[in-house]
Amino acid sequence: SNQPFDALIIGAGISGLVAAVRLLESRPAARLLVLEAKDRVGGRTLSTALPSSGSGGTDWWDLGGQWVGDCQPRVCQLAEELGIGRYQQFNEGRKLLQLADGRVTNYSGELPSIGLLGNLDLAQAIYRFESRLSVSGRSSLVPEAAGSEPASLPELPSDQAILDGRTMSTEAAGLCWTRNVRSLLDSTIRILFGQEPAAVSALYAARMFHSVGDFERLISDMPDGAQGYRLVGGAQSLSLRLADRLGPGRLRLGSPVAGVEEVEASSSASADAPDGGARLAVRLSSGDRLLARLVIAAVPPNQLARLALPSSEPAAVSLQTAVGAAVPSHYAKFIVTYSEAWWRRLGYSGELFSCDPLSPIVTGFDGTTDTGSAALVLLSAGRPSQDLECLPTPEARREAVLRHLAKFFPHDSASGLAADCLHFAEKFWRAEPFNGGCPSDVAPCGFGRFHLADLAAATAGLCDGRLLFAGTEFARRWVGYMEGAIESGERAATAAATKLEDGQDG
């Protein structure tokens, strides 16, 4: 049929699929299509079956985003709605910390213990870090309910302008006086942003931290922390079940989009008009051209920058500038399965953290599944991830990671057990097609003012309010997390439903 769609959604990650499902819930008769460039749904979530110690011989693990917490109500409610269970992240036992000089120490609790002076320095650094960044990141530049016309972003307040001229490397250097705490902060920034501290705008970090609430919640593996729970069957099951809810004919995989353009409206905006009331056209890389009354773009900023978007309004130019400057994170994830969770037997929780920028592992957790299949989940980010990716073969990367893992257990028989794994799986997210990186894109120094949630509000009137944006980077809460992806997807769906209703479309 040549009849235009009521809505075209670009991107079948969590945000795009949530937007599609919520829009259909409010307008069940809407003619809707989700376009996905990849051959799968899920975006930056990816669950895979690997050899395991379980009775079935395989089990499911996440090579992408995986953790949720009670502090993230939307993702917990969505999992319950979709019939997906969750189970608590194992955190009993001693945790391991590798200092910048290579020494390994163990501790219990949320924050590492690095000696009396180090503990004092860490406590004051976190306090100053939270107070300085949260104050400067507390307010949006554009109201969430922006007007119907595209708006220009106002000038930054002075405190935010100062932060936007600084990197997180500069900020971290001014917060502490001991080497161990400085290296600890640097590694924390790597794992949160997937970039070296010198590549992250301090203002962008302030906005991100404010969207979460507090620093300790970000690093916590308690039920109310960001690493509190895992989803049964893997986090990609959220997208798989959302896709099932779309119904037949509403999802098209392998369909990369080249651009979005405005079309000349007919004298009537109703479905009975010759063009069916279409206002936008989506051009696919295949050459196909689909008409729609509105479009929701739910892709990472670095991918949005590749699309030709309509409008030369100032806010649209700001948006294109922001997404063009967005830097994809360098993130690698490794799942190492074992015949038993030997670290538990030795009194360790499986949680480890490295402050050495020259070693491959930045952090790791017990990855044992709800069925008891033993594994460690290891993460590399920033320069360590880039260095690993430069190694010539998967075997060389495996050897480097397992050799580093063994260093966390220098006085235990566990150093040999670390290398004796059933299976080793790797995922370098910068190599993922139509993705660009994981967990999210970040703003470099000088571009932190282009907060994407602000830009989404400022551009609410673009194309007569028919071009909307979603994705975790566009969230107002929990930027960079599945929670943020859901929030921005639901917000886009609400705006789309209102627009279709106001225009009596569909």
C-alpha positions as CSV (number, residue, x, y, z in Angstrom):
1,S,0.0,0.0,0.0
2,N,1.1,3.6,-0.7
3,Q,-0.8,4.9,2.3
4,P,1.6,6.7,4.6
5,F,2.3,5.5,8.1
6,D,1.0,7.3,11.2
7,A,4.4,6.9,12.7
8,L,7.8,5.5,11.7
9,I,10.2,4.7,14.5
10,I,13.9,4.5,13.6
11,G,15.7,2.1,15.9
12,A,14.5,-1.2,17.6
13,G,16.5,-0.8,20.8
14,I,14.7,-0.6,24.1
15,S,13.8,3.1,23.6
16,G,12.4,2.7,20.1
17,L,10.4,-0.4,21.0
18,V,9.0,1.2,24.2
19,A,7.9,4.2,22.1
20,A,6.2,2.0,19.6
21,V,4.4,-0.2,22.1
22,R,3.2,2.7,24.2
23,L,2.0,4.6,21.1
24,L,0.0,1.5,20.0
25,E,-1.5,1.2,23.5
26,S,-2.9,4.8,23.3
27,R,-3.8,4.5,19.6
28,P,-4.3,0.8,18.7
29,A,-5.4,1.5,15.1
30,A,-2.3,3.5,14.3
31,R,-0.4,2.4,11.2
32,L,3.1,2.1,12.6
33,L,6.4,0.6,11.5
34,V,9.7,0.2,13.4
35,L,12.8,0.3,11.2
36,E,16.0,-1.3,12.5
37,A,19.3,-1.3,10.6
38,K,20.7,-4.4,12.3
39,D,19.4,-8.0,11.9
40,R,18.2,-8.1,15.5
41,V,16.4,-6.0,18.1
42,G,17.9,-4.9,21.4
43,G,20.3,-2.1,20.5
44,R,23.0,-2.0,23.2
45,T,21.7,-5.1,24.9
46,L,22.8,-8.5,23.6
47,S,22.1,-11.8,25.4
48,T,23.9,-14.9,24.2
49,A,23.9,-18.6,25.1
50,L,27.3,-19.9,26.2
51,P,28.7,-23.2,27.5
52,S,28.1,-23.5,31.2
53,S,28.4,-25.7,34.2
54,G,24.6,-26.0,34.4
55,S,22.6,-29.2,33.7
56,G,21.6,-28.0,30.2
57,G,25.1,-27.4,29.1
58,T,24.5,-23.8,28.1
59,D,23.0,-20.7,29.8
60,W,22.3,-17.1,29.0
61,W,24.6,-14.1,29.7
62,D,24.6,-10.5,28.6
63,L,27.4,-9.1,26.4
64,G,25.7,-5.6,26.6
65,G,23.7,-3.8,29.3
66,Q,22.5,-6.1,32.0
67,W,22.0,-4.6,35.5
68,V,18.9,-2.9,37.0
69,G,18.1,-1.7,40.5
70,D,15.1,-0.8,42.7
71,C,16.2,2.8,42.1
72,Q,15.1,2.4,38.5
73,P,11.3,2.0,38.6
74,R,10.6,2.0,34.9
75,V,12.8,-0.9,33.9
76,C,11.7,-2.9,36.9
77,Q,8.0,-2.3,36.1
78,L,8.6,-3.1,32.4
79,A,10.3,-6.4,33.3
80,E,7.3,-7.3,35.5
81,E,4.9,-6.3,32.8
82,L,6.6,-8.5,30.3
83,G,6.9,-11.4,32.7
84,I,10.7,-11.3,33.0
85,G,12.0,-12.2,36.4
86,R,15.0,-10.7,38.1
87,Y,17.5,-11.9,40.6
88,Q,19.9,-10.2,43.0
89,Q,23.5,-9.6,42.0
90,F,25.8,-11.8,44.2
91,N,27.8,-9.6,46.5
92,E,28.8,-11.7,49.5
93,G,32.5,-11.9,50.4
94,R,35.6,-9.8,50.0
95,K,36.0,-7.5,47.1
96,L,39.4,-6.9,45.4
97,L,41.1,-3.7,44.4
98,Q,44.3,-3.4,42.3
99,L,46.1,-0.1,43.1
100,A,47.9,1.9,40.5
101,D,51.2,0.4,41.6
102,G,49.9,-3.1,41.0
103,R,49.3,-4.1,44.6
104,V,46.1,-5.9,45.4
105,T,44.0,-5.3,48.5
106,N,40.6,-6.6,49.6
107,Y,37.8,-4.9,51.4
108,S,34.1,-5.2,52.2
109,G,31.3,-2.6,51.8
110,E,30.5,-0.2,49.0
111,L,33.8,1.8,49.0
112,P,37.3,0.4,48.9
113,S,39.6,0.7,51.9
114,I,43.0,2.2,50.9
115,G,44.6,3.1,54.2
116,L,43.7,5.9,56.6
117,L,45.0,8.8,54.5
118,G,43.5,7.3,51.3
119,N,40.1,6.7,53.0
120,L,40.0,10.3,54.2
121,D,41.0,11.6,50.7
122,L,38.4,9.4,49.0
123,A,35.6,10.5,51.4
124,Q,36.3,14.2,50.9
125,A,36.8,13.8,47.1
126,I,33.4,12.1,46.7
127,Y,31.7,14.8,48.9
128,R,33.3,17.6,46.8
129,F,32.7,15.7,43.6
130,E,29.0,15.3,44.3
131,S,28.4,18.8,45.7
132,R,30.3,20.6,42.9
133,L,28.9,18.6,40.0
134,S,25.4,18.1,41.3
135,V,24.9,21.8,41.9
136,S,26.1,22.8,38.4
137,G,24.1,20.0,36.8
138,R,20.9,20.4,38.7
139,S,18.9,22.5,36.3
140,S,17.8,22.1,32.7
141,L,18.3,24.9,30.2
142,V,15.0,24.3,28.5
143,P,11.7,23.4,30.2
144,E,10.6,19.8,29.7
145,A,7.3,21.0,28.1
146,A,8.8,23.3,25.5
147,G,6.6,25.5,23.3
148,S,5.3,24.5,19.9
149,E,8.0,26.5,18.1
150,P,11.7,25.5,17.9
151,A,13.7,27.4,20.4
152,S,17.3,28.5,20.7
153,L,19.3,27.3,23.7
154,P,20.0,30.1,26.2
155,E,23.5,31.0,27.3
156,L,25.0,28.8,30.0
157,P,25.0,30.1,33.6
158,S,28.5,31.0,34.7
159,D,29.1,27.9,36.9
160,Q,28.0,25.6,34.0
161,A,30.1,27.5,31.5
162,I,33.2,27.0,33.7
163,L,32.5,23.3,33.9
164,D,32.0,23.0,30.2
165,G,35.5,24.4,29.7
166,R,36.9,21.6,31.9
167,T,37.4,17.9,31.4
168,M,36.8,15.3,34.0
169,S,40.6,14.8,34.2
170,T,41.0,18.4,35.3
171,E,38.1,18.0,37.8
172,A,39.5,14.8,39.3
173,A,42.9,16.3,39.7
174,G,41.5,19.1,41.8
175,L,39.5,16.9,44.0
176,C,42.1,14.8,45.7
177,W,45.8,14.8,46.8
178,T,46.8,11.1,46.9
179,R,47.8,9.1,43.9
180,N,45.7,6.1,44.7
181,V,42.5,8.1,45.0
182,R,43.3,10.0,41.7
183,S,43.8,6.7,39.9
184,L,40.6,5.3,41.5
185,L,38.6,8.3,40.3
186,D,40.1,8.0,36.8
187,S,39.2,4.3,36.5
188,T,35.7,5.1,37.8
189,I,35.2,7.7,35.1
190,R,36.4,5.1,32.5
191,I,33.9,2.5,33.5
192,L,31.0,5.0,33.8
193,F,31.6,6.8,30.5
194,G,33.7,4.4,28.4
195,Q,36.2,7.1,27.8
196,E,39.4,8.5,29.3
197,P,38.7,11.4,31.8
198,A,40.3,13.9,29.4
199,A,37.7,13.1,26.8
200,V,34.6,13.9,28.9
201,S,33.1,17.3,29.5
202,A,32.8,18.0,33.2
203,L,29.4,19.6,32.5
204,Y,28.2,16.6,30.7
205,A,29.3,14.4,33.7
206,A,27.5,16.8,36.0
207,R,24.3,16.4,34.0
208,M,24.7,12.6,34.0
209,F,25.3,12.4,37.7
210,H,22.3,14.7,38.5
211,S,20.1,12.4,36.3
212,V,21.0,9.5,38.6
213,G,20.8,11.2,42.0
214,D,24.1,10.3,43.8
215,F,27.5,8.9,43.1
216,E,27.3,5.9,45.4
217,R,24.1,4.7,43.9
218,L,25.9,4.5,40.5
219,I,28.6,2.1,41.8
220,S,26.4,0.1,44.3
221,D,25.6,-3.6,43.9
222,M,23.0,-3.5,46.6
223,P,19.3,-3.9,45.6
224,D,18.8,-0.1,45.4
225,G,22.0,0.4,43.4
226,A,22.6,0.5,39.7
227,Q,24.1,-3.1,39.8
228,G,21.4,-4.5,42.2
229,Y,19.7,-7.1,40.0
230,R,20.0,-9.0,36.7
231,L,17.2,-10.2,34.4
232,V,16.3,-13.8,34.0
233,G,17.3,-14.8,30.4
234,G,19.2,-11.6,29.8
235,A,18.4,-8.0,29.3
236,Q,17.8,-8.4,25.5
237,S,14.6,-10.3,26.5
238,L,13.0,-6.9,27.2
239,S,13.3,-5.9,23.5
240,L,12.4,-9.4,22.2
241,R,9.1,-9.4,24.2
242,L,8.4,-5.7,23.3
243,A,8.9,-6.7,19.6
244,D,6.4,-9.6,20.1
245,R,3.9,-7.1,21.3
246,L,4.1,-5.0,18.2
247,G,2.3,-7.7,16.2
248,P,3.0,-8.9,12.7
249,G,4.2,-6.5,10.0
250,R,5.3,-3.7,12.4
251,L,9.0,-4.4,12.5
252,R,11.4,-4.4,9.6
253,L,15.0,-5.5,10.3
254,G,18.0,-4.9,8.1
255,S,16.6,-1.5,7.1
256,P,19.2,1.2,7.6
257,V,17.9,4.8,7.3
258,A,19.7,7.4,5.2
259,G,17.7,10.5,6.1
260,V,14.4,12.2,7.0
261,E,12.9,15.0,5.0
262,E,9.8,17.2,5.0
263,V,7.3,16.7,2.2
264,E,5.0,19.4,1.0
265,A,1.7,19.0,2.8
266,S,-1.6,18.8,0.8
267,S,-4.4,21.2,1.5
268,S,-5.8,18.7,4.0
269,A,-3.9,17.0,6.8
270,S,-6.4,14.1,7.1
271,A,-6.0,10.5,6.1
272,D,-8.4,11.2,3.2
273,A,-6.0,13.7,1.5
274,P,-4.1,12.5,-1.6
275,D,-0.9,12.1,0.4
276,G,-2.8,10.7,3.4
277,G,-1.7,13.7,5.5
278,A,2.0,12.8,5.3
279,R,4.4,15.4,6.4
280,L,7.7,13.5,6.5
281,A,9.5,11.0,4.3
282,V,12.1,8.5,5.6
283,R,14.7,7.5,3.0
284,L,16.2,4.0,3.4
285,S,19.7,3.1,2.3
286,S,18.1,0.7,-0.1
287,G,16.5,3.6,-1.9
288,D,13.0,3.0,-0.6
289,R,11.0,6.1,0.6
290,L,8.4,5.8,3.2
291,L,5.9,8.5,4.1
292,A,4.7,9.2,7.6
293,R,2.7,11.7,9.7
294,L,5.5,11.7,12.3
295,V,8.9,10.1,13.0
296,I,10.6,9.1,16.2
297,A,14.4,8.7,15.9
298,A,15.6,6.4,18.6
299,V,19.2,5.8,17.7
300,P,22.6,6.6,19.4
301,P,23.7,10.2,18.7
302,N,26.7,9.1,16.7
303,Q,24.3,7.3,14.4
304,L,21.8,10.2,14.4
305,A,24.6,12.4,13.1
306,R,24.8,10.2,10.0
307,L,21.2,10.9,9.1
308,A,20.2,13.9,6.9
309,L,17.6,15.7,9.1
310,P,15.3,18.5,8.0
311,S,15.1,22.1,9.2
312,S,17.6,24.8,9.5
313,E,16.1,26.3,12.7
314,P,18.7,27.3,15.4
315,A,17.7,24.4,17.7
316,A,18.0,21.9,14.9
317,V,21.4,23.2,14.1
318,S,22.3,22.9,17.8
319,L,21.1,19.3,17.8
320,Q,23.1,18.5,14.7
321,T,26.2,20.1,16.2
322,A,25.7,18.1,19.4
323,V,25.2,14.7,17.8
324,G,28.1,15.4,15.5
325,A,30.4,16.0,18.4
326,A,29.1,13.0,20.4
327,V,31.9,10.5,21.1
328,P,31.0,6.8,21.2
329,S,32.3,5.0,24.3
330,H,35.1,2.4,24.2
331,Y,33.7,-0.6,26.0
332,A,34.5,-4.3,25.9
333,K,32.8,-7.0,27.9
334,F,34.0,-10.5,28.6
335,I,32.1,-13.5,30.0
336,V,34.3,-16.2,31.5
337,T,32.4,-19.4,32.4
338,Y,33.7,-22.0,34.9
339,S,32.8,-25.4,36.2
340,E,32.3,-23.8,39.7
341,A,32.2,-20.4,41.3
342,W,35.6,-21.0,42.9
343,W,35.9,-17.4,44.1
344,R,32.9,-17.9,46.4
345,R,34.6,-21.0,47.9
346,L,37.6,-18.8,48.7
347,G,35.5,-16.1,50.3
348,Y,35.4,-13.6,47.5
349,S,32.4,-11.9,46.0
350,G,33.7,-11.9,42.5
351,E,33.8,-8.1,42.4
352,L,37.1,-6.6,41.4
353,F,38.4,-3.2,40.3
354,S,41.6,-2.0,38.8
355,C,43.2,1.4,39.0
356,D,46.0,0.5,36.6
357,P,45.4,2.2,33.2
358,L,47.8,-0.2,31.4
359,S,45.9,-3.4,32.4
360,P,43.0,-4.7,30.4
361,I,40.3,-5.2,33.2
362,V,38.8,-2.2,34.8
363,T,36.1,-3.9,36.8
364,G,34.4,-7.3,37.2
365,F,31.5,-9.0,39.0
366,D,30.2,-12.5,39.8
367,G,28.3,-13.5,36.7
368,T,26.7,-16.7,38.0
369,T,23.2,-17.0,36.7
370,D,20.0,-17.7,38.5
371,T,20.3,-21.4,37.6
372,G,23.8,-21.6,39.2
373,S,25.9,-21.5,36.0
374,A,29.2,-20.1,37.2
375,A,30.9,-17.1,35.5
376,L,32.7,-13.9,36.0
377,V,31.7,-10.8,34.0
378,L,34.7,-8.5,33.2
379,L,34.6,-5.0,31.7
380,S,37.2,-2.9,30.0
381,A,36.7,0.7,29.1
382,G,38.6,3.7,27.7
383,R,42.2,3.3,26.9
384,P,42.5,-0.3,28.3
385,S,39.7,-1.3,25.9
386,Q,41.4,0.4,23.0
387,D,44.7,-1.3,23.8
388,L,43.0,-4.7,24.0
389,E,41.2,-4.2,20.7
390,C,44.6,-3.6,19.0
391,L,45.8,-7.1,19.9
392,P,45.9,-9.2,16.7
393,T,43.8,-12.2,17.7
394,P,41.0,-13.3,20.0
395,E,43.5,-15.7,21.6
396,A,45.9,-12.9,22.4
397,R,43.1,-10.9,24.0
398,R,41.9,-13.9,26.0
399,E,45.4,-14.5,27.3
400,A,45.8,-10.8,28.3
401,V,42.5,-10.7,30.2
402,L,43.0,-14.0,32.0
403,R,46.6,-13.1,32.9
404,H,45.4,-9.9,34.4
405,L,42.5,-11.7,36.2
406,A,45.0,-14.1,37.9
407,K,46.9,-11.1,39.3
408,F,43.9,-10.3,41.6
409,F,44.6,-13.6,43.4
410,P,48.4,-13.6,43.9
411,H,48.3,-15.5,47.2
412,D,45.7,-18.0,46.4
413,S,45.4,-21.2,44.4
414,A,42.8,-19.2,42.6
415,S,45.4,-17.7,40.3
416,G,45.5,-21.0,38.5
417,L,41.8,-21.5,38.6
418,A,41.2,-18.2,36.9
419,A,42.7,-19.5,33.6
420,D,40.9,-22.9,33.8
421,C,37.6,-21.7,32.3
422,L,35.0,-23.5,30.2
423,H,34.5,-20.7,27.8
424,F,35.7,-17.1,27.1
425,A,33.4,-14.7,25.2
426,E,34.3,-11.2,24.1
427,K,32.3,-8.2,22.8
428,F,33.9,-5.0,21.6
429,W,31.1,-2.5,21.2
430,R,32.9,-0.1,19.0
431,A,32.9,-2.8,16.3
432,E,29.1,-3.3,16.5
433,P,27.5,-2.2,13.2
434,F,25.0,0.7,13.4
435,N,26.0,1.3,17.0
436,G,29.3,3.1,17.5
437,G,29.9,2.1,21.2
438,C,28.4,1.2,24.6
439,P,27.0,2.0,27.1
440,S,26.3,5.5,25.6
441,D,27.8,8.4,23.7
442,V,29.5,11.2,25.7
443,A,30.1,14.9,25.1
444,P,33.7,16.2,24.9
445,C,34.9,19.3,26.6
446,G,33.2,22.4,25.1
447,F,30.1,20.5,24.1
448,G,28.5,19.7,27.5
449,R,26.0,22.5,27.0
450,F,24.3,20.5,24.3
451,H,22.4,18.4,26.8
452,L,20.3,16.1,24.5
453,A,17.2,16.2,26.7
454,D,17.3,19.9,26.5
455,L,17.7,19.8,22.8
456,A,14.8,17.3,22.4
457,A,12.6,19.8,24.3
458,A,14.0,22.8,22.3
459,T,13.3,21.0,19.0
460,A,9.8,19.9,20.0
461,G,8.3,22.2,17.4
462,L,10.5,21.0,14.5
463,C,8.5,19.9,11.5
464,D,5.3,21.0,13.2
465,G,6.2,18.7,16.1
466,R,6.3,15.6,14.0
467,L,10.0,14.8,14.3
468,L,10.8,13.4,17.8
469,F,13.8,12.0,19.5
470,A,14.4,9.2,22.0
471,G,17.2,7.1,23.4
472,T,19.0,6.9,26.7
473,E,21.2,9.9,25.8
474,F,17.9,12.0,25.5
475,A,16.7,10.9,28.9
476,R,16.1,13.3,31.8
477,R,16.7,10.5,34.4
478,W,19.3,7.8,34.3
479,V,21.2,8.9,31.2
480,G,23.2,6.0,29.7
481,Y,21.0,3.3,31.3
482,M,18.1,1.1,30.3
483,E,16.0,3.2,32.7
484,G,16.8,6.3,30.7
485,A,16.0,4.6,27.4
486,I,12.5,3.7,28.7
487,E,11.9,7.1,30.1
488,S,12.7,8.9,26.8
489,G,10.8,6.3,24.8
490,E,7.7,6.8,26.8
491,R,8.0,10.6,26.6
492,A,8.3,10.4,22.8
493,A,5.3,8.1,22.6
494,T,3.2,10.6,24.7
495,A,4.2,13.5,22.5
496,A,3.4,11.4,19.3
497,A,0.0,10.3,20.6
498,T,-0.9,13.9,21.4
499,K,0.2,15.1,18.0
500,L,-1.8,12.4,16.2
501,E,-4.8,13.1,18.3
502,D,-4.6,16.9,17.8
503,G,-4.3,16.4,14.1
504,Q,-7.1,13.8,14.0
505,D,-4.6,11.6,12.2
506,G,-5.1,7.8,11.9
